[in-house]
């Protein structure tokens, strides 16, 4: 059996195994906490809500499963999957191993939008924190596109424009917080900026999941184009890939997904940077397999990261972004160390 044939056989097995691990992780993670809940109770509560049988749980425990832990755990899975997919796409599209979902300034723009709503009351009470964050993310990405187009529109210009816009909005966020927020508001804003799923609910989960599915469908259709980008833009154009249009579509799609995720849970770093590298080590650079494997890996990781974040210092929560950084930095150093001989 050739290496390619072996890869085709292993990929479905890996995807099915990853899906099984994700389902088991979600079920087990929901049981972890002060309430006495078992895996069987989780399945019973979910089945009852779906009209299959009746839940044996009390009203309180059923509410803990269905209204608190299940939407939060599912949102963690969706956010982890989305950030990992965005990272895989951007690293291939920009041909930059350090690219992640926040390199386009989306996260910093979302932070500024959220701070404007919370601290300065922008929107006159009509806009929520999530809505302000989303508008800020979209605005920052639009500025990146405009700036990169003015500078020539090449891949390097997109990255440099993203870095510049990221620093601009980060500075604006810091200035607004330092000059206008009181101590309590500052603490709440900083906790959100570091990533938090404490306010997760079904509306946020459904919105993020819908955008994630749409993104996977769009990016899956561009899988072969992404494979071609690995050889450079000139080679991709020679192979018949419409380089400018493909880059614009994929950048817009990943920026939209990142904006939705950040507006719901704040800035969660390192997932989109580290997980695509780990997925490539498992399945190689073929994006038809790389994207779903990255999604599954990111989902499983963030489910357990959020579980640790909400329980390790219980009843106090640790920001999710702090835990991902503590895990992500050593993991990324290890990846760089193991890949040093490939150059």
N, C-alpha and C positions, 0 to 999 in steps of 0.2 A: 504494500500500500504506500502510495506517495505521501509526501508531507502535506500537499494540498488536500488530498482525499482524507487524510487523517484529521485535518483541520475542519473539513466539512462535517465529519462525523462527530467530532468533539464539540463543535459550536452549539448544536441543539441540546446536547447533554448538559453543557455548561449553563445554557440559558434556563433550562428546566430546573437544574439544580439551584441556580441563583434565585429563581422565582420561589422555589420551595423554602429556601433559607429566609427569604424576605417575609413570606407568609408566617413562618414559624417565629421569626423575630418580632413581628408586629404582635402576634398573639401573646408571646411571653412578656414582651415589654409592657403590655397593658396590665399585666398582673403585678408588676413591681411597684410597690408603694405602700402606704400605711394601711389601706383597706385590704381585707382578707378576700382576695379574688384569685381564682384558679383559671387555668387555660380553658377547662370545660365550661366555666361560667361565662367566659368571653364568647365562646361559640354559641352557647345557649342564648345569650342576650342578642347577639347578631341575628341568629336564626329566627328568634321571636319577632324582631323588627322587620324581618323580611317575610314574615307570615308563615314561617315553617316551624310549627311547634309553639310551646309557651316557655317563657323564661321562669326558672325556679328562683331567681334572685329577688331580693327585697327591692322596693322602689328606690331606696337610696343607693344600693350597690349597682342596680341596673342603670341609674342615672350617672354614676361614676364611670361605668364602662362606656355607655353610649354617648353621653353629652360632654364628658371631660377627656378621658384617656384615648378613646378610639379616634376622634377627629384630630387630636393633637399628634398621636403617633402616625396616623396616615399623612398628615400635613408634613411631618418630619421626613417621611419616606418620599413624598412628592418633591419637597424642596431639595433633598439630597440627590434625587434622580435628575432633577432639572439643572442644578448647578453643575453636576458631573457631565451631563450632555453638552451644556453650553461650553464648558471648558474643553471637552474633546473637539468640538467644532471649531472653536477659536484657535486652538493650538495648531490644528491642521490648516485652517483657512489663512491664518496670519503667518504660518510657518515659524512659530515662536513657542518654544517649550515652556516659557514662563507666562504665557497668556492664560488668563482666567476670566470668568464672567464679569469681573469688575474693572478690567483693563480699559473698557470704553467709557469709564466715568459714570456708569449707570448707578453704582452703589453710592458714590459720593453725591450725585444729583438727587437720589432718593432721600438721602440723609438731610440734605438742605431743604427739600420740600417738606419733609416731616417736621423739621425744626421750625420752619416758617409757620406751620399750622399750630403746633403745640405752644411755641414760645411767643410768637408775634400775633397769633390769632388770624393768620391769613385765611381768606375765604369767608370771613364773617360768620363762622360757626357752621357753615354749610358743608365744608370739606372735613372729612375725617383724617386721622393720621395716615391711614393707608392710602387714601385718595391723594393727599398731598405728596406722599412719598412716590406714588406712581407718576404723578404729573412732573415732579422734579426729575425722576429718572428719564422720562421721555424727553424732557427739555434738555437735559445734559447730553443725551445721545444725539439729539438733533444738532446741538452745537458741535459735537465731535464730527458728524458727517459734513457739516458746513465748513468747518475748519480744514478737515482733511481734503475735501474737494478743492478748496482754495489753494492748498499747498501742493496739489498734484494728484491726489487720490490713490497713491500707491499704498501697498501694504504697510511699509515702514511709516508712512505719513499718518495712516490710521492709528497705529500704535502710539506714535508720538503725540498725536492730537488727543488721544484718550488719556494719556498720562498728564498732559497739560490741563485738560478739563477736570480730571480727577483732583489735581492739586488745587485748582481754582475753587471748586465746590467744597472741598474739605476745609479750605481756609475760610470760606463764607460760613460754613456750619460752625466752626470753632468761634468765629467772631460773634455770631448771633447768640450762641450759648453763653459766652463769657460776658457779654454786655447787656443781655436782656433777660436771662433766666434766673430764677431764684434757686436756692440749693435743692429743694425737693424736685422741681421741674428738671433741673440739670441731671439729677440722679436718674430719673425716669427716662430721660432722653438718651443718656449714655448707655443705660441698660438695653434699650431698644437698638441703639447703634451697634452694640456688640452681638446682637442676635438673640431673640427670645421667642419661644412658642407658647408662652404662658397665656396668651389671649386667643389661642387657636380655637376655631369653631368650624362647624360644617360649611358655612358660606365661604370662608377663606379656603378650606380644603377643596371644595368643589371648583372654585374659580381657578386655583393653581393647577389642579389636576386636569381641567379642561384645556388650559393653555399648554400644559406639558404634552398632552396627547396630540394636540394640533401641531406642536413643534416637532415631535417625533415623526409624525406623518410627513411633514414638509421636508425635514432634514433627511429622512429615509429616502425620499425621492432624489435627493442630491448626493447620495452616498458615493456613487461612482465619480461624480465631479470632485468630491472631497478627496477621493483616492488620487485623482489626477493632480490636485493642488500640491501633493507631497513632492512632486517633481519640479515645482515652480510654476509661476503664472504663464511663462512663455511656453513651457511644455504642455500645460493644461490647454492653452489656446490652440496649440498645434493639434491636440487630440479632439478639438471641436467643442471645448467647453466655453460658453460665453462668460468670460472671466469677470467683467465688471458687473454684469447682472447677477451672477451667482453670488459674488461677494456681497453685493448690496442686499439681496434677499436674505442670505444667511445671517448677516450682521443684524439686520432689522428683526428677524425672528428671534435670535438669541438675546438681543437687547430687550425685546418685549417680554420674553419669558423671565429674564433676570429682573426686570422692573416689577413684574407681578409678584415674584417670589420675595424680593427685598421689601416691597411695600407691605407684605404680610408678616414676615418674620424678622426683618432687619438684615443687617450685613453679617453673613456667615461665610467666613473666609476658608481658604485651603481645600475645600471640597472639590471645587472646579479646577484647582491647580494640581492636586496630587492624584485623584482617582483616575483621570484619563491615562496617566503614565502607568499606573498599576494595571489598568485594563489592557493597554497595549502589550504589556509584558505577558499577559495571559493569552490573548487572541491575535496579536499582531495588528497591523495598520488598516485592515479591511473594515471600512466604516459600516458596512451592512451588519457586521457582528460587533464592532467596537462600540457603537452607540447604545444598543440595548444592554450590553455587558456593563458599560460605564453607568448607565441608569440604575441597574440593579445594585451595583457596588455602592454607588452614592446613596441609594435608598437605605440599604442595610446599615451603612456606616452612620447616617444621621439618625436613624431610629435609636441606635444604641448610644450615640452621643447625647441625644436629648434625654434618654433614660438616665444616664449618668448625671447630666446637668440638673435634673429636677430631684434627684435622690441623694447625691453624694453629701450635701450639706443640709439635708432636710431638717426643718421646713423651708429654709432659704434656698433659692435657686441660683445656680451659676449660669451666666450668659452662655448660650450655645457656642458663640464665636470664640470664647475663651477656651473651651474644651477642644474645638476643632483645631485651634492654633497649637495647643499643647500636643495634640496627636499629629497634626499635619507637618510641623517643622521637622521633628525627627524622621518622619516617614519620607519627607522630600529629600532630606540630607542622605538618607539611605539609598533612595532611588538614584540620586546624582552619583553617589559613591559606586554603586553597582554598574552604572552606565559609563563610568569614566574610561573603560577599556574599549568602548564601542567607537570612540573617535579615531 
